[in-house]
């Protein structure tokens, strides 16, 4: 299943269940707290905060995202990337945990010929926020996930926000067990290489204040309504459904790697140092193309500097190759 098919299958599934399909927004939005759109829920932030009223109670989208906090790690690992696509379904006060969890389970485990992704239910694990008994109950009693495959984690792992003041809430993350060849037993709390996170279900119900990105920030109070915000990484899902080890080997990234290899004469997989450079080229080329497409130009500050820096890293990596 190629990336375009995975993307369309997600949108079709939720559209058939009453969600309005919303095109991806630009990476550049009028939000002083963000340099770029870094999550699928960002275009819907005014709805969650009650600043605007949507004309639809539920929505689905595949949003292009850029995160710049890990630029120096891109290429060194096969997990970090600056550009990715986030598939999501959203509810603005319409439904909450009792529907969001079964919907995700249905899409993941339904057979391919019935519109699902065809994952084996025996390979799926879930985590919930440490005191979220309701989500744990739904996973076990409604969905049927065994209790031993439901793990509880703290704020750093299972309480989501954009990292800045705004909407937030406890979340339930869904993991796929890739098998013993990828790591040790024990579920996501033991090994997140073997147990790969594929989907995060955020129960958006609070507003956070200033403070650290992950934990220790102040909860200012309840949002006007209880909402749903989910994020399924399209590239991670493609890696699983295409049977490859990581996001740099999926169809879209592999096209860029192959082109860089052909231009440089250096084959991917032949030398670890060259592989790092090829991954930098694959990621930053895609990110730069998306930023230019949304109107960013290379410059010496702000968004323009981020683009310039990525383009320089691509050129440097190709010259080294």
N, C-alpha and C positions, 0 to 999 in steps of 0.2 A: 504494500500500500504506500504510494508516494505521498509526499507532504501535502500536495494540493488535495488529494483524496481524503487524507486525515482531517484536514481543515474543513472541507465541505461536509464531511460526515458529522462533525461536531455541530456545525451550524444547522444542518438539516434536522438532527435529532431534537434540538431544543426548539427550533421553529415549529416542529410538529407537535410540540407540547406547550404552545401558547406564547412563546417568546418572540419578540420583535427583533429581527436581524438588523444590527447596526454596523455600518462599515467602519473600518479602522479609522480613528482620528489621526491627525497629523502628530508627529513627534514633538511639535512645538505648540504648546497651549498657553493661554494667558493665566499662568499660575506662578506667582512670585516665589513659591516655596520649592519649585522644581526647575531644573535646567532642561530636562527632557521628560517625556512621558515614560515612566519606569514601571508601570503596572497596568493591567487591563482595566482596572476600576477608575483610573484617573479621570477619563472623560465624564464619568458619572458622579464625581465627587460632589458637585452641587446638589444632586438628588439625595445622596446619603446624608448630607448635612442639613437638608431641609431648606436650602437657599432657593431652589427652584423645584417646580413640580413637573415630573416627566409626563408625557402624553401616553405612556405605556407602563403597565405595572411590572412587567418582566422583560428582560432583553438578553440577547446573546451576541457576542462579537469575537473576532480574532484580532487583537490589537498589537500593532508593532511597538516594541519597547526598546529603550536603550538605557543601560545602567553603566555608569562610568567609574564606580568605586573600585573595581578590580582590574583596571586596564593593565597594570603591571603583571597580573597573574595570568592573563590571557596567553595561551600558547604553552605555558609551563605545565598546565594541567589540561585534561580533556573535559573538565567540568565547567570552567569559566568561559563566559562569552559576554560581549558587550551589547550585541543585538540578538533579540529573540522575539518570537511571536507568542502571545498569551491568549489562549482560548478561554472564554469565560461565559458563565450564565449568571444573571443578576436578577434580584428581586428587590423592589422598592416598596417594602411594607406589605408585600403580597403573600409570600410564603417564607418559611424559615427552615429550621433543621429537619423537621419531620418530612419535608419534601426534597430538600437539597441532597441529603445523603442517599436516599433510594434512587434519585435520578442519576447521580454519578455512578452508583453501583450498576444500574441498568445499562448505561452506555458502555461501561468498561467490560462487562461480562456477557452482554447479548451477543449471539453469533453474528459473524460478519454478514451473512446473507439476510439478517434481520435488522441491519443498520447499526450494529454495535462494533466494538473493537475486538471481541472474541477472546478476552483474557480468561485464563483459568481462575475460577474463584479461589482455588486452593493456594494461589500465589500472591494474593492480595492481603496487605496489612493496613491498619489504620492507627494513627495517633490522635489523641484528644488532649485538650488543655486539662491540667491536673485535677481541677474540681468540676469538670463538665460531665456530670453524671448523665445528663439528658442525651448528649451526643453518644456517649458510650452505650447507653441503653438502646438507642435507635440502631446503632451498628450491630448490636447483638440480637435484640429481640425482633426488629423489623427486617433488617437485611439478612441476618443469620450468620454474621461473622463470628467465629469462635472467640471467646473471651481472651484466650491466650494470644490472639493476633490483634488485640486492641491494647495499645500502650499509652500511658499518660506521661506528658512532658510539661515542663515549666514555661514561663513567659517567653524566654529567648527563642524557643522552638515552636510553641503553639499558641501564640498571641500575636496577631498580625496588625501592622500599621505600615504606612508609607515611609516610616523613618522620620517623619516631620509631623507637626501638629495637624490633626484632621481626624477622619473616621478611623475606627479600629475595632477589634473584637477578638474573642477566642476563635481558634480555627481547628479544623480536623484535616490532617494531611494523609494522603493515600499513597502507599508504597507498593512496588512490585518486586517480588523476590526473584532475582536473576539466577539464583542457584549457588551451590557451594564453590563453584569455580571462581566466583567473584568476591568471596569473603566468608566470614564466620557466621555461625548461627546466632540467634538472639534478637532478631527483628531490627527495626530502624534505630533503636537506642544503642545497639551494638555495632552496626556497620551500615553506613549509608552509601557505600559503594555497591555492596551486594543488594541491599534493599533500597531501590531507587525511587525517590519521590517523583510522582507523576502528576499529582493534582492536589491543590489546596482549597479547601472549602472554608471560607471565612464567614463567621456569623457576626456581621457588622452591626454593632448595637451601642457602641460607646464613642465618645470623642476624647482624644488624647491631647495633652499639652506639651510643653517643651520638655526636653530631656534626651537621654541617650536613645540611639536608634532602636535597640532591641528590647531593653527592659529597664525598669526603674523610672519611667516617666509617669507624670500625674494623669489620672483619669478624671476628666473634667465633669463628666456626667453622661446621661443617656442621650442617644440620638433621637430625633423625633419619631422614628419607627425602627423596628427590627428588620434588617435587610440581609440579603445574601450576596456575596461577592466571591466568585470562584476563579481560580487560575490554573489552567492546564498547560504546561509548557509544550508547545508543538514540536520543538526539536527533540526533547526527551522522549516524547511519545513516538516520534518517527524512529528514533534509535531502537526502541523496543520492537515496534511493528516491522521494521526492516531487518531485524536480526543482526545489527552491528553493535560494536562495543560502546560507541560514544557519539556525541553530536557532530563531531568533525567527519564522521564517516557516512552520514545520511545523504540523501540525494542532493539536496540544495548546497550543502557545504562541500561535498565531494567534487562538484563541478568546478568550484574555485580552486580547490587543492590540485585537481588534475591539470588545470590550466597553468597554475604556478609551477607545477612540476615540469610540464612540457616546456615552458619558457626558460626555466633555470637548468633543466637537465638533471635535477635531483629528485629521485623517486621517494615518495612518502613511504615510511617504514624501513628505509635503508639505514638511516642514521638518526639517533635521538635528537641531536642538536638541530639538524635540518628539519626534523618534524616540528620542533617548537616554532621555527621560523615560518613553516608552511601553515601552521595553525594560526599564527598572528595574521598572516596574509588573508587567510580564509575568513576570519572573523572581522577584521578591521575593514576589509574591502566591502563587505556587505553593509557594515555600519555606516561607512562613509557614503556609500551609494544612497542609503536611505535618508541620511541627513541632508545631502545635496538635493535629493528629490523633494524634501520638505522645505527647501529654501535657505539652508544654512550655507554660508560661504567661509572658506578658510580665513582665519584672522588671528589676532594676538590676544584676544580676551574672550571670556564667556564661551558660548556655544562654538563660535568660530575657532577658538583655540583648541577645543576638544577635537574638532574635525581636523584641524591642521596637524595636531599631534598624531592622530591615527594615520593620516596620509603619510606623514614622515616615517612612521614605524613600518608601514607597508613597503615604502621605497627602500628603507634601510634593510629590511628583511630580504627583499628580492636581490639587492646588491650583494649581501652576504652569501646568499644561495648561489 
